[in-house]
Amino acid sequence: MPIPVRRMRFTTWRSLATAAVAALMAAFLAPTAAHGAPRESAPVYSYENAIRESVWVDTGLDGDSDGKKDRVAVDIVRPRELARQGRKIPVIMDASPYYSCCGRGNESQKKTYDANGHVVQMPLFYDNYFVPRGYAFVGVDLAGTNRSDGCVDVGGRSDIQSAKAVVDWLNGRAKAYTTRTGAATAKATWTNGRTGMIGKSWDGTIANGVAATGVKGLKTIVPISAISSWYDYYFAQGAPLYDSGPDWLANYVDSSDARTKCAAVQRKLVDEAPRTGDWTSLWTERDYVKDAAKVKASVFLVHGMQDLNVRTKNFGQWWNALAKNGVERKIWLSQTGHVDPFDFRRTAWVDTLHRWFDHELLGYDNGIDDEPMADIERHPDQWATSTVWPPRTTEAATLRPATGAQPGVGALGLRRNPGTETFTDNPLLSETDWAANIDRPTPDKAGFATKPLTRALRLSGSSKVTVTATPTTSTAHLSAVLVDLGPDTIRDYAGSGEGIATLTDRTCWGPSTTGDSSCYKVTRPTRADVGYTVLSRGWADLGNYASGQGVPLTPGRAYTITLDLAATDHVVPKGHRLALIVAGTDKDLIDPPSSTPTLTLDLSRTSARVPLVGGADAFARATAGSTAAPAASVLEGVGDPRAALRVPGESR
């Protein structure tokens, strides 16, 4: 059954005094509104003349062990007119490790500064667009990066405290200074403390982590392609997703100053993140899902359903935990990979984000809370909505494999079946090879497909695949893949732009200055005509069958493990087939085991729990009266998955 959800509404800040507050907001922040409460903030303040300043917030930590409390750099852009009038304003904040090393956005913008050290270019459009509308924008350098003290600890206490301390300062609970080393203090007297955090990938991950502390004053977060548990960024139930750990990532973004002081932190990132995939206390500290009950901020979540960098298990488990704890939320799911919505649905994104912040930070009753909870991309640039997500009629259906006329080419239905299938791990092949040859017997996979559907089936949420397998060696990795078999046109998520192409024309989103343009290159979808679509994936080390600690396997013994598949929302059309593939190493998406096992599946103890709108009854209706499957052929798909990036935040 789907987790119950409640309709989005204002937080407790909206009380019987809403009308009075809205009237004040109308007078202060939207002077163009002639009558009644405003519904939209207007660009009535000068961006060119905005106040640009920097402070250094005391985090209360000494991560670099230099005997002094770490200070993190906070660059601020805010309307000068409101400051002169003494009016307090809300804050939009992006806390990032990338402002100097790597850049933000599709054009890799970095912060730039004038001779006085004040920010000239703030990456992305947020300041250009929202400062004229009465917001302050704040860009925070995480500890150990750019102009901040301390050490990068990749999602741990230092990373999260870097941003949480700023929220505390904005609400009068922390201390800041006008310089990195001086004693002169700075107070945030210009803000009402109401803060919204936004960011893609690592930046959005920090927003998740800060929200999970329950910090007061954080009213909303907008995590884009963000991590909810760092273990699930690096491993899938013991199977390594990358050929390095968090130490490599810390070194990638560390400032030169941090590299000279942070050897102890780097050593901890090596010692407590073993490449065995064992769960350690390091991963517990970086698991925000366990603290979802502390989240008081609303959440507007965005993720690409084909994101193979921050894989979609991260958004699925976070969303489910937020739902369980009654957090107000909204979601966009695209067909892209690791791509910002500014680059796949720009106009609608800016408009929706504008209304979201107006609603959550200014308290404007603009109706966004009455709109559908979910927007889902069905085809390139074609979107559908759901009142709630997953839909209330979604139920898990248990689908079971059966042998077919040829080895490894079986059926998928509702009845438990006897029999076995055998395959041999081939680390040179991937999910695209398995799916392309779903109707042909190959030694590297076991495939099971329905006959062509007589009705469409919608999968919405996260699946689980339980496998009982007997290995021939002491190590074995497993992959489970759900596939839509049938012709379609989708975004080419495996291409270099992960579903988008960047053009030369630009569109502008707010005023510009000489040093900070609001104009960004236009993008368009890149499309692929395919004969199949991989819609969900999951991986595991079979040695993790019993717990979060891997153990050597006994050859010839049967083991049962349940693989967590990535969350998705996908409609398998009438005439298409739904398939389950079980195989070994998914090339370039997980690392291979130390041996090359052959595995025998016990089909009577292998199944997939798939979230279907309408549940098992919908599956039964969609497969009733099915005709014979088409003749075996090699199906076309997107290109092979590229070797996964080790840097959350960068595109391929």
TORVOVO-528918 format. One line per field, with one value per residue (C-alpha): x negated, y, z; residue in three letters; residue number from 1. Coordinates in pm, whole numbers, plus 50000, padded with zeros to 5 digits. Layout:
<recs>
X	[X_...]
Y	[Y_...]
Z	[Z_...]
aa	[ALA_...]
i	[NUM_...]
</recs>
This chain:
<recs>
X	[50000_49877_49776_50062_50005_50174_50258_50002_50096_49930_49710_49807_49665_49990_50241_50544_50315_50248_50459_50280_49938_50023_50139_49807_49621_49823_49717_49353_49256_49509_49602_49755_50047_50328_50586_50592_50317_50049_50017_49675_49365_49271_48923_48939_48596_48265_48029_47747_47756_47807_47595_47315_47133_46952_46947_46777_47001_46857_46955_46855_46624_46249_46239_45888_45749_45569_45694_45949_46319_46390_46553_46741_46765_47113_47163_47483_47679_47987_48204_48064_48405_48546_48233_48271_48631_48540_48765_48677_48672_48647_48340_48276_47954_47730_47451_47194_46841_46816_46805_46431_46309_46561_46843_47220_47476_47457_47196_46982_47001_46779_46795_46591_46500_46406_46098_46279_46363_46733_46901_46942_47068_47292_47341_47685_47988_48120_47979_48060_48419_48513_48325_48534_48840_48754_48543_48183_47965_47687_47409_47224_46880_46880_46604_46271_46365_46302_46277_46391_46192_46221_46228_46458_46600_46835_47180_47072_47095_46867_47051_47393_47285_47134_47484_47683_47468_47564_47934_47871_47694_47979_48207_47986_47849_47490_47201_47051_46758_46688_46357_46212_45975_46092_46294_46558_46895_47183_47552_47824_48060_48191_48366_48672_48482_48718_48481_48520_48229_48183_47917_47833_47653_47402_47566_47912_47767_47662_48017_48145_47893_47967_48341_48281_48140_48478_48310_48554_48594_48544_48888_48837_48576_48550_48311_48232_48072_47967_47828_48027_47776_47412_47376_47627_47416_47112_47260_47569_47609_47236_47174_46937_47082_46753_46384_46307_46453_46530_46161_46116_46416_46295_45958_46137_46304_46065_45908_45529_45538_45755_45526_45243_45453_45701_45493_45672_46014_45893_45761_46097_46272_46047_46046_46419_46542_46397_46426_46590_46915_46960_47184_46987_47053_46930_47230_47469_47360_47426_47769_48033_48322_48308_48371_48665_48891_48697_48772_48994_48927_49143_48966_48983_48787_48657_48479_48401_48541_48235_47981_47685_47474_47698_47908_48276_48285_48174_48489_48722_48624_48615_48959_49107_48957_49085_49432_49432_49361_49620_49378_49536_49384_49390_49198_49082_48949_48787_48659_48311_47999_47817_47966_48104_48468_48343_48194_48480_48796_48673_48977_49205_48928_48861_49233_49297_48993_49096_49444_49304_49075_49345_49575_49328_49116_49346_49669_49849_50169_50098_50263_49952_50055_50377_50198_50101_49819_49622_49512_49375_49215_49367_49193_48941_49107_49442_49551_49830_49941_50053_50265_50052_49743_49744_50117_50338_50441_50081_50023_49728_49793_49575_49460_49298_49066_49118_48903_48965_48896_48532_48278_48286_48590_48881_49219_49339_49673_49855_49823_49535_49345_49087_48765_48423_48228_47851_47623_47254_47133_46975_46827_46793_47171_47432_47806_47820_47675_47918_48224_48132_48116_48409_48573_48255_48079_47747_47525_47494_47851_48189_48478_48851_49116_49491_49671_49783_50012_50378_50389_50130_49959_49822_49537_49508_49258_48983_48965_48791_48662_48602_48354_48255_47928_47662_47312_47013_46760_46713_46808_47096_47265_47624_47819_48197_48346_48704_48752_49032_49009_49156_49085_49070_48899_48724_48459_48114_48001_47690_47561_47305_47573_47778_48093_48019_47815_47681_47734_47580_47882_47952_48254_48239_48393_48368_48146_47773_47466_47131_46994_47302_47520_47864_47857_47799_47764_48082_48110_48325_48402_48185_48407_48350_48583_48563_48706_48680_48644_48472_48699_48556_48239_48095_47765_47623_47330_47479_47244_47464_47761_47791_47684_47489_47163_47045_46928_46763_47011_47001_47004_47300_47512_47832_47865_48167_48131_48375_48248_48382_48465_48461_48778_48950_49281_49330_49623_49578_49816_50066_49887_49555_49415_49281_48961_48745_48378_48148_47776_47433_47209_47379_47079_46980_47262_47117_46772_46729_46661_46319_46430_46646_46937_47207_47535_47841_48173_48445_48748_48991_48812_48749_48999_49041_49257_49358_49568_49851_50137_50425_50197_50211_50562_50433_50156_50404_50629_50337_50206_50541_50588_50231_50116_49789_49470_49298_49025_48685_48472_48203_48370_48230_48180_47976_47599_47410_47411_47099_46860_47033_46893_46747_46852_47213_47291_47112_47273_47129]
Y	[50000_50355_50558_50794_51155_51473_51764_52042_52335_52630_52554_52670_53013_53068_53141_53355_53651_53552_53830_54094_53954_53933_54292_54402_54197_54366_54703_54615_54371_54411_54778_54723_54532_54782_54585_54277_54029_53984_53660_53720_53915_54172_54284_54635_54662_54743_54453_54678_54877_54575_54540_54291_54184_53894_53760_53462_53252_53062_52695_52602_52330_52304_52057_52148_52120_52454_52555_52803_52766_52729_53018_52967_53238_53368_53596_53799_53995_54185_54481_54817_54988_54750_54782_55162_55123_54874_54604_54246_53997_53620_53438_53192_53002_52768_52607_52448_52306_52402_52782_52803_52460_52352_52597_52569_52515_52410_52679_52603_52951_53039_53317_53624_53913_54279_54439_54463_54093_54144_53902_54028_53716_53482_53163_53076_53299_53295_53632_53809_53691_53693_53992_54240_54061_54132_53833_53808_53548_53383_53166_52964_52808_52474_52426_52353_52514_52853_53118_52901_52741_52377_52052_51889_51571_51474_51500_51461_51689_51959_51982_52004_52238_52471_52550_52497_52756_53009_52940_52985_53316_53438_53366_53534_53215_53213_53456_53597_53825_54084_53918_53567_53634_53958_54027_54265_54091_54109_54063_53965_54242_54273_53933_53782_53451_53267_53065_52841_52623_52514_52333_52057_51737_51801_52140_51980_51708_51972_52105_51754_51717_52056_51992_51661_51852_52020_52362_52645_52905_52669_52684_52498_52311_52245_51948_51879_51541_51519_51246_51130_50871_50885_50508_50481_50718_50490_50143_49938_49682_49615_49640_49932_50192_50379_50292_50536_50660_50993_51073_51124_51355_51562_51610_51715_52017_52101_52448_52458_52567_52270_52024_52125_52087_51808_51490_51343_51399_51245_50942_50892_50904_50617_50405_50427_50383_50041_49933_49613_49809_49731_49971_50174_50463_50700_50606_50632_50994_51063_50898_51172_50934_50808_51164_51244_51277_51592_51767_52071_52238_52172_51990_52051_51758_51729_51428_51273_50920_50819_50978_50740_50978_51037_50727_50746_50525_50844_51036_50736_50651_51019_51084_50780_50885_51241_51108_50879_51179_51407_51654_51892_51819_51848_51655_51681_51371_51409_51163_51315_51205_51438_51762_52076_52164_52506_52313_52078_52284_52638_52864_52639_52584_52951_53023_52729_52799_53164_53071_52807_53055_53323_53072_52923_53228_53528_53354_53445_53249_53186_52846_52636_52419_52329_52214_51850_51723_51562_51657_51362_51370_51096_51187_51462_51790_51615_51625_51467_51539_51339_51482_51288_51076_50783_50774_50651_50341_50222_49877_49640_49345_49035_48927_48588_48446_48123_47920_47943_47735_47849_47890_48236_48347_48312_48456_48696_48659_48635_48260_48098_47859_47584_47559_47721_47951_47984_48265_48351_48696_48882_49215_49330_49350_49589_49633_49755_49424_49222_49421_49425_49045_48982_48737_48547_48290_48436_48298_48627_48691_48547_48738_48714_48908_48935_48892_49219_49408_49457_49764_50014_49957_50237_50175_50446_50425_50185_49813_49526_49207_48902_48655_48310_48219_47954_48077_47873_48109_48288_48630_48738_49062_49079_49322_49335_49548_49632_49703_49836_49636_49834_50123_50473_50810_50909_51153_51022_51008_50807_51085_51343_51591_51325_51423_51781_51965_52312_52570_52914_53143_53277_53368_53612_53571_53900_54205_54177_54374_54405_54125_53905_53818_53667_53524_53153_52928_52766_52389_52140_51772_51511_51225_50857_50621_50295_49945_49919_50145_50045_50197_50080_49917_49768_49603_49407_49202_48860_48843_49109_48872_48879_49229_49540_49350_49134_48777_48519_48288_47910_47776_47547_47699_47890_48247_48478_48854_49138_49409_49763_49900_50268_50473_50569_50660_50493_50389_50067_50126_49881_49648_49675_49413_49442_49248_49154_49076_48922_48919_48983_49288_49585_49723_50078_50098_49862_49717_49341_49091_48936_48616_48525_48328_48126_48163_47938_48106_47918_48062_47943_48173_48466_48750_49121_49349_49620_49929_49927_50172_49931_49663_49296_49337_49591_49353_49066_49279_49408_49058_48886_48778_48865_48751_48579_48776_48902_48698_48721_49009_49243_49555_49906_50120_50417_50386_50194_50357_50565_50502_50668_51001_51023_51386_51465_51788_51758_51652_51401]
Z	[50000_49936_50238_50333_50237_50346_50126_50117_50336_50503_50801_51147_51062_50874_51151_51208_51149_50787_50642_50844_50761_50393_50397_50548_50289_50019_50148_50205_49931_49652_49631_49288_49444_49470_49665_49886_49961_49693_49501_49347_49445_49181_49060_49203_49369_49203_49142_49026_49351_49577_49889_49839_50153_50313_50666_50826_51050_51347_51308_51664_51526_51484_51199_51085_51443_51433_51779_51641_51568_51198_51016_50691_50428_50352_50050_50055_49794_49920_49820_49930_49935_50195_50407_50412_50522_50794_50651_50729_50441_50386_50255_49972_50037_49837_50041_49811_49794_49426_49421_49350_49243_48982_48927_48933_48661_48300_48234_48543_48691_48987_49242_49154_49384_49366_49523_49857_49861_49791_49556_49198_49024_49218_49014_48876_48835_49190_49298_48969_48980_49348_49493_49288_49428_49789_49887_50001_49833_50034_49891_50155_50102_50285_50542_50375_50043_49881_50158_50450_50733_50831_50641_50389_50541_50256_50409_50769_51070_50927_50596_50759_51039_50777_50653_50973_51152_50885_50939_51311_51246_51028_51324_51586_51740_51609_51578_51259_51185_50918_50828_50833_51124_51285_51600_51460_51467_51219_51297_51052_51158_50800_50785_50947_50957_50723_50506_50203_50091_49730_49531_49292_49392_49674_49737_49754_49974_50225_50220_50301_50582_50738_50723_50901_51200_51252_51271_51344_51074_50779_50621_50293_50093_49718_49674_49308_49221_49584_49809_50111_50238_50136_50163_49881_49674_49700_49741_49663_49940_49943_49567_49492_49257_49213_49212_49495_49821_49989_50046_49672_49665_49960_49794_49475_49637_49925_49923_49920_50285_50380_50206_50438_50755_50696_50680_50983_50826_50499_50686_50858_50519_50408_50723_50796_50440_50346_49984_50109_50129_50497_50690_50946_51183_50911_50698_50993_51043_50675_50662_50668_50607_50965_51087_50858_51164_51258_50928_50979_50643_50339_50054_49678_49536_49178_49027_48691_48672_48465_48699_48714_48922_49225_49165_49228_49533_49707_49626_49670_50026_50125_49978_50155_50489_50450_50365_50666_50887_50730_50572_50321_49981_49603_49336_48974_48796_48454_48193_48218_48394_48635_48499_48664_48584_48469_48177_48094_48168_48217_48193_48396_48650_48718_48745_48980_49196_49220_49339_49576_49752_49756_49925_50170_50258_50202_50293_49973_49918_49549_49515_49464_49759_49576_49260_49187_49404_49119_48768_48568_48224_48004_47676_47599_47702_47762_48123_48328_48683_48987_49265_49512_49453_49433_49348_49631_49437_49406_49557_49542_49312_49349_49004_48960_48694_48504_48267_47893_47585_47578_47859_48012_47812_48052_48143_48413_48586_48919_48986_49172_48944_48992_48798_48776_48547_48530_48415_48437_48538_48246_48364_48003_47956_48093_48123_47763_47640_47852_47747_47379_47385_47617_47373_47293_47514_47628_47904_48094_48209_48297_48145_48213_48021_48001_47672_47509_47743_47657_47883_47998_48334_48550_48793_49059_49343_49449_49367_49543_49384_49601_49454_49575_49404_49438_49342_49225_49389_49721_49581_49359_49258_49139_48924_48884_48608_48509_48138_47919_47594_47306_47071_47216_47186_47507_47620_47538_47899_47806_47579_47682_47794_47977_47789_47686_47422_47498_47223_47167_47215_47563_47772_48063_48408_48589_48551_48491_48592_48419_48635_48672_48375_48420_48066_48011_47710_47588_47585_47397_47454_47290_47179_47113_46927_47119_47124_47502_47807_48129_48392_48725_48854_49170_49265_49557_49676_49752_50052_50215_50223_50602_50709_50618_50655_50365_50421_50193_50022_50032_49674_49616_49894_49815_49945_49947_49920_49847_49616_49650_49306_49220_49246_48922_48762_48425_48209_48009_47717_47574_47332_47518_47753_48106_48176_48475_48416_48677_48599_48748_48705_48538_48348_48444_48699_48961_49005_48946_49226_49275_49101_48801_48940_48773_48959_48958_49040_49227_49050_49316_49561_49325_49281_49218_49436_49190_49282_49028_49010_49067_49212_49116_48975_48723_48623_48580_48360_48153_48084_48029_47670_47577_47237_47161_47202_46886_46722_46884_46763_46893_47030_47002_47310_47426_47430_47693_48035_48081_48367_48658_48777_49124_49168_49268_49092_48759_48435_48195]
aa	[MET_PRO_ILE_PRO_VAL_ARG_ARG_MET_ARG_PHE_THR_THR_TRP_ARG_SER_LEU_ALA_THR_ALA_ALA_VAL_ALA_ALA_LEU_MET_ALA_ALA_PHE_LEU_ALA_PRO_THR_ALA_ALA_HIS_GLY_ALA_PRO_ARG_GLU_SER_ALA_PRO_VAL_TYR_SER_TYR_GLU_ASN_ALA_ILE_ARG_GLU_SER_VAL_TRP_VAL_ASP_THR_GLY_LEU_ASP_GLY_ASP_SER_ASP_GLY_LYS_LYS_ASP_ARG_VAL_ALA_VAL_ASP_ILE_VAL_ARG_PRO_ARG_GLU_LEU_ALA_ARG_GLN_GLY_ARG_LYS_ILE_PRO_VAL_ILE_MET_ASP_ALA_SER_PRO_TYR_TYR_SER_CYS_CYS_GLY_ARG_GLY_ASN_GLU_SER_GLN_LYS_LYS_THR_TYR_ASP_ALA_ASN_GLY_HIS_VAL_VAL_GLN_MET_PRO_LEU_PHE_TYR_ASP_ASN_TYR_PHE_VAL_PRO_ARG_GLY_TYR_ALA_PHE_VAL_GLY_VAL_ASP_LEU_ALA_GLY_THR_ASN_ARG_SER_ASP_GLY_CYS_VAL_ASP_VAL_GLY_GLY_ARG_SER_ASP_ILE_GLN_SER_ALA_LYS_ALA_VAL_VAL_ASP_TRP_LEU_ASN_GLY_ARG_ALA_LYS_ALA_TYR_THR_THR_ARG_THR_GLY_ALA_ALA_THR_ALA_LYS_ALA_THR_TRP_THR_ASN_GLY_ARG_THR_GLY_MET_ILE_GLY_LYS_SER_TRP_ASP_GLY_THR_ILE_ALA_ASN_GLY_VAL_ALA_ALA_THR_GLY_VAL_LYS_GLY_LEU_LYS_THR_ILE_VAL_PRO_ILE_SER_ALA_ILE_SER_SER_TRP_TYR_ASP_TYR_TYR_PHE_ALA_GLN_GLY_ALA_PRO_LEU_TYR_ASP_SER_GLY_PRO_ASP_TRP_LEU_ALA_ASN_TYR_VAL_ASP_SER_SER_ASP_ALA_ARG_THR_LYS_CYS_ALA_ALA_VAL_GLN_ARG_LYS_LEU_VAL_ASP_GLU_ALA_PRO_ARG_THR_GLY_ASP_TRP_THR_SER_LEU_TRP_THR_GLU_ARG_ASP_TYR_VAL_LYS_ASP_ALA_ALA_LYS_VAL_LYS_ALA_SER_VAL_PHE_LEU_VAL_HIS_GLY_MET_GLN_ASP_LEU_ASN_VAL_ARG_THR_LYS_ASN_PHE_GLY_GLN_TRP_TRP_ASN_ALA_LEU_ALA_LYS_ASN_GLY_VAL_GLU_ARG_LYS_ILE_TRP_LEU_SER_GLN_THR_GLY_HIS_VAL_ASP_PRO_PHE_ASP_PHE_ARG_ARG_THR_ALA_TRP_VAL_ASP_THR_LEU_HIS_ARG_TRP_PHE_ASP_HIS_GLU_LEU_LEU_GLY_TYR_ASP_ASN_GLY_ILE_ASP_ASP_GLU_PRO_MET_ALA_ASP_ILE_GLU_ARG_HIS_PRO_ASP_GLN_TRP_ALA_THR_SER_THR_VAL_TRP_PRO_PRO_ARG_THR_THR_GLU_ALA_ALA_THR_LEU_ARG_PRO_ALA_THR_GLY_ALA_GLN_PRO_GLY_VAL_GLY_ALA_LEU_GLY_LEU_ARG_ARG_ASN_PRO_GLY_THR_GLU_THR_PHE_THR_ASP_ASN_PRO_LEU_LEU_SER_GLU_THR_ASP_TRP_ALA_ALA_ASN_ILE_ASP_ARG_PRO_THR_PRO_ASP_LYS_ALA_GLY_PHE_ALA_THR_LYS_PRO_LEU_THR_ARG_ALA_LEU_ARG_LEU_SER_GLY_SER_SER_LYS_VAL_THR_VAL_THR_ALA_THR_PRO_THR_THR_SER_THR_ALA_HIS_LEU_SER_ALA_VAL_LEU_VAL_ASP_LEU_GLY_PRO_ASP_THR_ILE_ARG_ASP_TYR_ALA_GLY_SER_GLY_GLU_GLY_ILE_ALA_THR_LEU_THR_ASP_ARG_THR_CYS_TRP_GLY_PRO_SER_THR_THR_GLY_ASP_SER_SER_CYS_TYR_LYS_VAL_THR_ARG_PRO_THR_ARG_ALA_ASP_VAL_GLY_TYR_THR_VAL_LEU_SER_ARG_GLY_TRP_ALA_ASP_LEU_GLY_ASN_TYR_ALA_SER_GLY_GLN_GLY_VAL_PRO_LEU_THR_PRO_GLY_ARG_ALA_TYR_THR_ILE_THR_LEU_ASP_LEU_ALA_ALA_THR_ASP_HIS_VAL_VAL_PRO_LYS_GLY_HIS_ARG_LEU_ALA_LEU_ILE_VAL_ALA_GLY_THR_ASP_LYS_ASP_LEU_ILE_ASP_PRO_PRO_SER_SER_THR_PRO_THR_LEU_THR_LEU_ASP_LEU_SER_ARG_THR_SER_ALA_ARG_VAL_PRO_LEU_VAL_GLY_GLY_ALA_ASP_ALA_PHE_ALA_ARG_ALA_THR_ALA_GLY_SER_THR_ALA_ALA_PRO_ALA_ALA_SER_VAL_LEU_GLU_GLY_VAL_GLY_ASP_PRO_ARG_ALA_ALA_LEU_ARG_VAL_PRO_GLY_GLU_SER_ARG]
i	[1_2_3_4_5_6_7_8_9_10_11_12_13_14_15_16_17_18_19_20_21_22_23_24_25_26_27_28_29_30_31_32_33_34_35_36_37_38_39_40_41_42_43_44_45_46_47_48_49_50_51_52_53_54_55_56_57_58_59_60_61_62_63_64_65_66_67_68_69_70_71_72_73_74_75_76_77_78_79_80_81_82_83_84_85_86_87_88_89_90_91_92_93_94_95_96_97_98_99_100_101_102_103_104_105_106_107_108_109_110_111_112_113_114_115_116_117_118_119_120_121_122_123_124_125_126_127_128_129_130_131_132_133_134_135_136_137_138_139_140_141_142_143_144_145_146_147_148_149_150_151_152_153_154_155_156_157_158_159_160_161_162_163_164_165_166_167_168_169_170_171_172_173_174_175_176_177_178_179_180_181_182_183_184_185_186_187_188_189_190_191_192_193_194_195_196_197_198_199_200_201_202_203_204_205_206_207_208_209_210_211_212_213_214_215_216_217_218_219_220_221_222_223_224_225_226_227_228_229_230_231_232_233_234_235_236_237_238_239_240_241_242_243_244_245_246_247_248_249_250_251_252_253_254_255_256_257_258_259_260_261_262_263_264_265_266_267_268_269_270_271_272_273_274_275_276_277_278_279_280_281_282_283_284_285_286_287_288_289_290_291_292_293_294_295_296_297_298_299_300_301_302_303_304_305_306_307_308_309_310_311_312_313_314_315_316_317_318_319_320_321_322_323_324_325_326_327_328_329_330_331_332_333_334_335_336_337_338_339_340_341_342_343_344_345_346_347_348_349_350_351_352_353_354_355_356_357_358_359_360_361_362_363_364_365_366_367_368_369_370_371_372_373_374_375_376_377_378_379_380_381_382_383_384_385_386_387_388_389_390_391_392_393_394_395_396_397_398_399_400_401_402_403_404_405_406_407_408_409_410_411_412_413_414_415_416_417_418_419_420_421_422_423_424_425_426_427_428_429_430_431_432_433_434_435_436_437_438_439_440_441_442_443_444_445_446_447_448_449_450_451_452_453_454_455_456_457_458_459_460_461_462_463_464_465_466_467_468_469_470_471_472_473_474_475_476_477_478_479_480_481_482_483_484_485_486_487_488_489_490_491_492_493_494_495_496_497_498_499_500_501_502_503_504_505_506_507_508_509_510_511_512_513_514_515_516_517_518_519_520_521_522_523_524_525_526_527_528_529_530_531_532_533_534_535_536_537_538_539_540_541_542_543_544_545_546_547_548_549_550_551_552_553_554_555_556_557_558_559_560_561_562_563_564_565_566_567_568_569_570_571_572_573_574_575_576_577_578_579_580_581_582_583_584_585_586_587_588_589_590_591_592_593_594_595_596_597_598_599_600_601_602_603_604_605_606_607_608_609_610_611_612_613_614_615_616_617_618_619_620_621_622_623_624_625_626_627_628_629_630_631_632_633_634_635_636_637_638_639_640_641_642_643_644_645_646_647_648_649_650_651_652]
</recs>
